[in-house]
């Protein structure tokens, strides 16, 4: 029961991150984009560090190496498929292109958040410390994503209230993902396989979604700053590893 409470708390906190968009309204677009780029850099580093320092080592203790590698690859492919099928594209700027499939994108985000819930639950049911680390990695990724999504909805014609409500309702699917994983935990090796699946997802998001955004920065000074923040994200995950021992 204690583990379930941790899962519910973590997934609700992640969902509540969707409300952060309202705080960006007072910022000018150039300042918002600058902040978002640094958050994206931090997120990429945290996801990379979370995968290599926490999820994969833990998965290797529970599964054979071949199973870990195969699951990571399948997860990478699955996230790519989801992105293409549901037009799941994260926005990391205050104003992004408004896609024709706006509501389909919301559905894709709901699926993504549901998977986040599965991952969080799997981590907490493996080890509480691993759950906390995974929550941190996902939260650092969700913050720039949710701010960007909020900006897109406003730009698409949503009112502020409607944009907040839509973003929050979509984000709540993480809670349902957490509950689903908790009650499916009795299935053989279900939780063990969620760890390399999460690692594959983290690597896909960092490598194909976040890092290309960082590389677009034309200024050498700003690029180096983004790279430094990326390394800070990796370092945070490494330091957390040291604290666990």
CORUR-V932317 format. One record per residue. N is the residue number from 1. RES is the residue in one small letter. PHI is phi in whole degrees, 0 to 359 (NA if undefined). PSI is psi in degrees with one decimal (none if undefined). OMEGA is omega in whole degrees, 0 to 359 (999 if undefined). Layout:
# CORUR-V932317
N;RES;PHI;PSI;OMEGA + N;RES;PHI;PSI;OMEGA
This chain:
# CORUR-V932317
1;x;NA;-37.2;179 + 2;x;298;-41.0;179 + 3;x;298;-40.9;179 + 4;x;299;-39.8;179 + 5;x;296;-41.3;177 + 6;x;300;-43.8;181 + 7;x;297;-46.4;180 + 8;x;297;-42.1;180 + 9;x;296;-46.5;182 + 10;x;295;-46.1;182 + 11;x;292;-33.9;178 + 12;x;290;-39.0;178 + 13;x;297;-41.1;177 + 14;x;297;-42.0;179 + 15;x;296;-38.6;181 + 16;x;295;-20.3;177 + 17;x;299;-20.2;179 + 18;x;294;-18.3;181 + 19;x;276;-6.2;182 + 20;x;294;-22.5;183 + 21;x;304;-31.6;183 + 22;x;297;-27.4;182 + 23;x;283;-10.7;181 + 24;x;272;-8.2;185 + 25;x;295;-28.4;182 + 26;x;278;-8.4;183 + 27;x;268;142.8;174 + 28;x;287;155.8;187 + 29;x;300;-40.2;183 + 30;x;294;-39.3;178 + 31;x;291;-38.2;180 + 32;x;297;-45.1;180 + 33;x;297;-36.9;179 + 34;x;294;-44.2;179 + 35;x;295;-43.1;181 + 36;x;297;-38.5;181 + 37;x;297;-40.2;178 + 38;x;292;-38.5;177 + 39;x;295;-37.9;177 + 40;x;297;-42.1;179 + 41;x;297;-45.0;179 + 42;x;297;-41.0;180 + 43;x;298;-45.7;180 + 44;x;300;-44.5;179 + 45;x;295;-40.7;180 + 46;x;294;-39.8;180 + 47;x;293;-42.9;177 + 48;x;299;-49.0;180 + 49;x;297;-40.1;179 + 50;x;298;-38.9;180 + 51;x;292;-48.4;188 + 52;x;276;-31.7;183 + 53;x;268;-20.7;187 + 54;x;235;-60.9;187 + 55;x;293;-49.0;183 + 56;x;293;-43.6;175 + 57;x;300;-40.4;180 + 58;x;293;-41.3;179 + 59;x;296;-36.9;181 + 60;x;294;-22.8;178 + 61;x;281;-20.4;185 + 62;x;253;-21.8;184 + 63;x;230;160.9;174 + 64;x;292;153.2;184 + 65;x;303;-43.0;181 + 66;x;298;-38.0;179 + 67;x;294;-39.2;179 + 68;x;296;-50.4;183 + 69;x;297;-42.9;181 + 70;x;296;-39.8;181 + 71;x;292;-39.1;177 + 72;x;300;-45.4;180 + 73;x;296;-44.8;179 + 74;x;298;-38.5;178 + 75;x;296;-44.3;179 + 76;x;303;-45.8;179 + 77;x;295;-41.2;181 + 78;x;297;-42.7;179 + 79;x;294;-37.2;177 + 80;x;296;-42.1;180 + 81;x;296;-44.4;179 + 82;x;300;-43.0;180 + 83;x;300;-43.4;181 + 84;x;286;-40.9;184 + 85;x;292;-43.4;185 + 86;x;255;10.7;181 + 87;x;52;41.4;180 + 88;x;281;100.2;180 + 89;x;234;122.4;179 + 90;x;281;145.2;177 + 91;x;251;131.4;181 + 92;x;238;27.3;176 + 93;x;225;163.6;180 + 94;x;296;-36.3;179 + 95;x;230;122.6;179 + 96;x;236;169.6;179 + 97;x;302;134.4;177 + 98;x;273;115.9;183 + 99;x;275;150.5;178 + 100;x;300;-35.4;183 + 101;x;267;51.2;184 + 102;x;301;-45.8;182 + 103;x;288;-30.2;175 + 104;x;293;-34.1;177 + 105;x;296;-39.3;177 + 106;x;297;-39.3;178 + 107;x;296;-40.9;178 + 108;x;297;-39.7;177 + 109;x;295;-36.9;178 + 110;x;297;-42.1;178 + 111;x;296;-42.8;178 + 112;x;300;-44.9;180 + 113;x;293;-35.2;176 + 114;x;299;-42.7;178 + 115;x;295;-38.7;175 + 116;x;303;-41.1;178 + 117;x;297;-42.4;176 + 118;x;302;-46.0;182 + 119;x;297;-45.5;180 + 120;x;299;-44.8;180 + 121;x;297;-43.3;179 + 122;x;300;-40.0;180 + 123;x;293;-45.1;181 + 124;x;294;-35.4;180 + 125;x;283;-15.3;174 + 126;x;276;-48.3;180 + 127;x;195;136.2;183 + 128;x;299;-42.1;180 + 129;x;297;-40.6;178 + 130;x;296;-37.1;178 + 131;x;297;-41.5;179 + 132;x;295;-44.1;179 + 133;x;298;-43.9;180 + 134;x;295;-38.8;177 + 135;x;299;-42.8;179 + 136;x;298;-46.2;181 + 137;x;298;-44.6;181 + 138;x;293;-40.2;180 + 139;x;298;-43.0;180 + 140;x;296;-28.6;176 + 141;x;280;-38.8;185 + 142;x;290;-32.2;184 + 143;x;302;-56.7;179 + 144;x;294;-32.4;180 + 145;x;296;-47.2;184 + 146;x;293;-37.6;177 + 147;x;297;-44.0;179 + 148;x;296;-42.9;179 + 149;x;299;-39.9;179 + 150;x;298;-42.9;179 + 151;x;297;-39.1;180 + 152;x;296;-43.6;181 + 153;x;296;-40.6;177 + 154;x;296;-42.9;181 + 155;x;294;-27.6;180 + 156;x;279;-4.7;177 + 157;x;110;0.7;177 + 158;x;291;144.7;171 + 159;x;287;163.0;180 + 160;x;302;-43.5;181 + 161;x;295;-45.2;181 + 162;x;294;-38.4;179 + 163;x;295;-43.3;179 + 164;x;297;-45.7;181 + 165;x;296;-45.3;181 + 166;x;297;-44.4;180 + 167;x;297;-41.9;183 + 168;x;290;-42.3;180 + 169;x;297;-40.3;177 + 170;x;295;-40.8;182 + 171;x;294;-29.6;181 + 172;x;296;-14.1;178 + 173;x;297;-19.2;176 + 174;x;297;-37.5;179 + 175;x;296;-42.5;179 + 176;x;292;-34.0;176 + 177;x;296;-41.7;178 + 178;x;297;-42.6;179 + 179;x;294;-40.6;180 + 180;x;299;-45.0;180 + 181;x;295;-39.0;182 + 182;x;298;-41.7;183 + 183;x;274;-9.0;175 + 184;x;260;2.7;186 + 185;x;298;-21.8;182 + 186;x;288;-16.8;178 + 187;x;294;141.6;184 + 188;x;304;123.9;174 + 189;x;60;14.8;182 + 190;x;301;-48.7;182 + 191;x;291;-40.1;181 + 192;x;301;-40.9;181 + 193;x;283;-18.9;177 + 194;x;293;-28.1;183 + 195;x;293;-53.9;176 + 196;x;293;-28.3;175 + 197;x;297;-42.6;178 + 198;x;296;-41.5;180 + 199;x;299;-43.7;178 + 200;x;298;-40.5;178 + 201;x;295;-43.7;178 + 202;x;300;-44.9;182 + 203;x;294;-40.1;180 + 204;x;297;-48.7;183 + 205;x;298;-44.2;181 + 206;x;294;-46.1;187 + 207;x;282;-37.7;186 + 208;x;258;-19.4;185 + 209;x;250;-45.4;187 + 210;x;270;-49.9;185 + 211;x;297;-36.2;175 + 212;x;300;-32.1;177 + 213;x;295;-40.1;180 + 214;x;294;-39.2;183 + 215;x;291;-18.7;181 + 216;x;287;-16.6;183 + 217;x;294;116.1;184 + 218;x;283;-25.5;183 + 219;x;283;127.1;180 + 220;x;298;-41.9;181 + 221;x;298;-46.5;180 + 222;x;290;-34.1;179 + 223;x;296;-42.9;179 + 224;x;294;-36.3;178 + 225;x;295;-42.1;178 + 226;x;296;-40.5;179 + 227;x;296;-39.9;179 + 228;x;297;-42.1;179 + 229;x;293;-36.9;175 + 230;x;302;-46.1;179 + 231;x;296;-34.0;177 + 232;x;297;-40.3;178 + 233;x;299;-43.2;177 + 234;x;296;-44.4;182 + 235;x;298;-39.2;179 + 236;x;302;-45.3;180 + 237;x;293;-34.6;178 + 238;x;291;-42.3;179 + 239;x;296;-37.4;177 + 240;x;298;-36.0;176 + 241;x;300;-43.1;180 + 242;x;295;-36.0;181 + 243;x;290;-23.8;181 + 244;x;286;-19.7;184 + 245;x;259;none;999
